[in-house]
Amino acid sequence: MAMVLVATGLTACGGDDPADTDAASSTADTASPQPATTEPATTAPATTEPATTPASEDGADPAVLERLRTILVRAEDLPPEAGWIEEPESEGEADAEPTDCLGLAFDAVGVQDLDASDGAVQRSFSAPDAPAFLTFGAAVSDPMPDLDRLAELVADCDGATDPDGTTYVVVRQPQFELVEESVSFLLNADQAGSMFNLLFVMAQRDDVTVFSAATAVVGEAEPDVEVVLGMVQLMLDRI
């Protein structure tokens, strides 16, 4: 949602710089202003077309997105003492075919496509004083992701090594699965010596899939389990 999420957490802790964007140079035409003519303009009668709600750039239904935004975690929902800072929304990018174990697992059940679906929203937050990150998402999709299948595929990533050398330790966390339709894992990933932990919970109610994740650099911060579970429950209650 850009609902994923997991990939967002891994990238954040992997050291990618979200500010590394291309400086778009403006190529606006510099046409000279046309001198006003003294001839009276012939005014065509105005056509009164009915007002329509403009479609968003990705074709998503504005009403669906607005509903999801009311479900999604906001900055004021988070514990104030941690001082979580909302990250700017990332620019839309063409989806690449996943090659990593987690990406393939999420892609196989449709989660990887949620960020490109007709109804998906996501927010991410960082801690000012620690290398820790939170990501939340909410989406509607038809069909909804098969969480039982997702659990099997993510569990299979335990001990896997990605093409880039990232290795995983994966342990399911059933005690954090708050409703029947939910799945939770704690992952430890080693990216060329940079190690981090990620706790995620994904849950479904009615036609909505919600996601909450906490990522932290090993030895410097810990995933905030209480916040993850609290925010999943909050989003479920808002559905």
TORMI-441207 format. One line per field, with one value per residue (C-alpha): x, y, z; residue in three letters. Coordinates in steps of 0.2 Angstrom, whole numbers, plus 5000, padded with zeros to 4 digits. Example, Ala and Ser with C-alpha at 12.3 -4.5 7.8 and 13.67 -1.06 7.14 Angstrom:
<sites>
xx c(5062	5068)
yy c(4978	4995)
zz c(5039	5036)
res c(ALA	SER)
</sites>
This chain:
<sites>
xx c(5000	5011	5003	5019	5026	5039	5049	5048	5055	5069	5074	5073	5085	5096	5102	5094	5092	5074	5080	5090	5078	5081	5080	5067	5072	5058	5056	5042	5040	5045	5033	5032	5015	5004	4999	4981	4970	4959	4945	4931	4932	4917	4912	4905	4891	4897	4893	4888	4894	4890	4904	4913	4925	4942	4949	4966	4981	4981	4963	4958	4941	4942	4928	4938	4954	4945	4938	4955	4963	4950	4956	4974	4985	4989	5003	4992	4988	5006	5013	5019	5034	5043	5042	5038	5040	5029	5040	5035	5026	5037	5035	5026	5038	5035	5033	5048	5047	5053	5068	5069	5061	5049	5044	5040	5030	5020	5018	5012	4996	4993	5000	5014	5001	4991	5001	4995	4977	4962	4962	4977	4985	5001	5010	5028	5036	5054	5060	5071	5083	5085	5086	5068	5054	5035	5024	5005	4994	4976	4969	4953	4955	4946	4951	4959	4976	4976	4985	4986	4996	5006	5011	5017	5027	5035	5039	5049	5060	5068	5086	5084	5097	5092	5102	5109	5116	5102	5099	5084	5079	5059	5049	5030	5022	5004	5002	5001	4988	4973	4959	4956	4961	4978	4997	5012	5031	5047	5061	5080	5088	5107	5111	5130	5133	5119	5107	5089	5073	5056	5040	5024	5006	4993	4975	4958	4940	4926	4934	4949	4967	4977	4996	5007	5026	5041	5059	5074	5093	5099	5109	5103	5084	5070	5054	5040	5028	5015	5013	5012	4998	4989	4989	4983	4968	4965	4963	4952	4941	4939	4934)
yy c(5000	5009	4998	4988	4991	4978	4984	5002	4997	4987	5001	5014	5004	4999	5017	5023	5042	5047	5064	5058	5064	5071	5090	5093	5107	5118	5120	5132	5141	5159	5166	5184	5191	5195	5213	5217	5220	5234	5224	5219	5200	5190	5181	5164	5159	5150	5132	5126	5109	5099	5099	5083	5076	5075	5058	5055	5052	5034	5032	5028	5032	5048	5042	5026	5035	5047	5032	5024	5040	5040	5022	5025	5030	5048	5057	5062	5044	5039	5041	5059	5055	5046	5062	5052	5062	5059	5055	5064	5054	5045	5049	5036	5024	5011	4994	4983	4964	4958	4946	4946	4932	4943	4953	4937	4931	4947	4947	4930	4934	4951	4962	4969	4976	4985	5001	5001	4996	5007	5010	5010	5023	5022	5033	5031	5039	5040	5042	5058	5051	5032	5022	5016	5017	5014	5011	5009	5005	5002	4996	4988	4975	4962	4948	4952	4945	4927	4929	4910	4908	4924	4916	4900	4910	4922	4907	4899	4915	4909	4906	4912	4923	4936	4939	4955	4944	4949	4934	4932	4924	4923	4919	4919	4929	4921	4930	4947	4941	4951	4944	4928	4936	4941	4937	4943	4940	4945	4946	4948	4954	4955	4967	4966	4967	4980	4971	4976	4969	4971	4966	4967	4963	4962	4960	4961	4966	4967	4973	4982	4975	4985	4984	4990	4988	4993	4992	4995	4994	4980	4986	5003	5002	4989	4987	4995	4980	4990	5003	4991	4981	4997	5004	4988	4988	5006	5004	4989	4999	5012	5001)
zz c(5000	4991	5003	5005	5013	5019	5004	5011	5028	5020	5009	5023	5034	5019	5018	5002	5002	5000	4995	4980	4967	4950	4949	4935	4925	4919	4900	4900	4883	4884	4871	4870	4876	4862	4860	4864	4848	4847	4838	4850	4854	4848	4863	4861	4872	4887	4887	4905	4907	4922	4935	4937	4950	4942	4942	4951	4941	4944	4940	4958	4964	4975	4986	4989	4993	5005	5014	5016	5022	5036	5041	5039	5054	5056	5065	5079	5082	5087	5104	5105	5116	5102	5091	5075	5059	5044	5029	5012	5000	4987	4969	4959	4950	4938	4947	4944	4944	4962	4963	4982	4992	5001	4986	4977	4991	4992	4973	4972	4983	4975	4989	4979	4967	4980	4978	4960	4963	4962	4981	4992	5003	5014	5026	5034	5049	5055	5073	5075	5088	5082	5066	5067	5055	5055	5039	5038	5024	5019	5003	4995	4981	4973	4976	4993	4996	5003	5020	5023	5007	5011	5028	5019	5007	5019	5031	5016	5016	5032	5028	5010	5001	4989	4973	4981	4995	5008	5020	5031	5048	5048	5063	5063	5077	5079	5096	5086	5074	5081	5071	5061	5045	5049	5048	5057	5056	5064	5051	5053	5037	5034	5019	5017	5035	5039	5050	5055	5062	5055	5063	5052	5054	5040	5044	5035	5039	5027	5010	5018	5020	5033	5037	5050	5051	5062	5056	5067	5065	5075	5090	5089	5090	5092	5083	5093	5095	5106	5092	5078	5087	5093	5076	5067	5080	5077	5058	5060	5072	5059	5045)
res c(MET	ALA	MET	VAL	LEU	VAL	ALA	THR	GLY	LEU	THR	ALA	CYS	GLY	GLY	ASP	ASP	PRO	ALA	ASP	THR	ASP	ALA	ALA	SER	SER	THR	ALA	ASP	THR	ALA	SER	PRO	GLN	PRO	ALA	THR	THR	GLU	PRO	ALA	THR	THR	ALA	PRO	ALA	THR	THR	GLU	PRO	ALA	THR	THR	PRO	ALA	SER	GLU	ASP	GLY	ALA	ASP	PRO	ALA	VAL	LEU	GLU	ARG	LEU	ARG	THR	ILE	LEU	VAL	ARG	ALA	GLU	ASP	LEU	PRO	PRO	GLU	ALA	GLY	TRP	ILE	GLU	GLU	PRO	GLU	SER	GLU	GLY	GLU	ALA	ASP	ALA	GLU	PRO	THR	ASP	CYS	LEU	GLY	LEU	ALA	PHE	ASP	ALA	VAL	GLY	VAL	GLN	ASP	LEU	ASP	ALA	SER	ASP	GLY	ALA	VAL	GLN	ARG	SER	PHE	SER	ALA	PRO	ASP	ALA	PRO	ALA	PHE	LEU	THR	PHE	GLY	ALA	ALA	VAL	SER	ASP	PRO	MET	PRO	ASP	LEU	ASP	ARG	LEU	ALA	GLU	LEU	VAL	ALA	ASP	CYS	ASP	GLY	ALA	THR	ASP	PRO	ASP	GLY	THR	THR	TYR	VAL	VAL	VAL	ARG	GLN	PRO	GLN	PHE	GLU	LEU	VAL	GLU	GLU	SER	VAL	SER	PHE	LEU	LEU	ASN	ALA	ASP	GLN	ALA	GLY	SER	MET	PHE	ASN	LEU	LEU	PHE	VAL	MET	ALA	GLN	ARG	ASP	ASP	VAL	THR	VAL	PHE	SER	ALA	ALA	THR	ALA	VAL	VAL	GLY	GLU	ALA	GLU	PRO	ASP	VAL	GLU	VAL	VAL	LEU	GLY	MET	VAL	GLN	LEU	MET	LEU	ASP	ARG	ILE)
</sites>
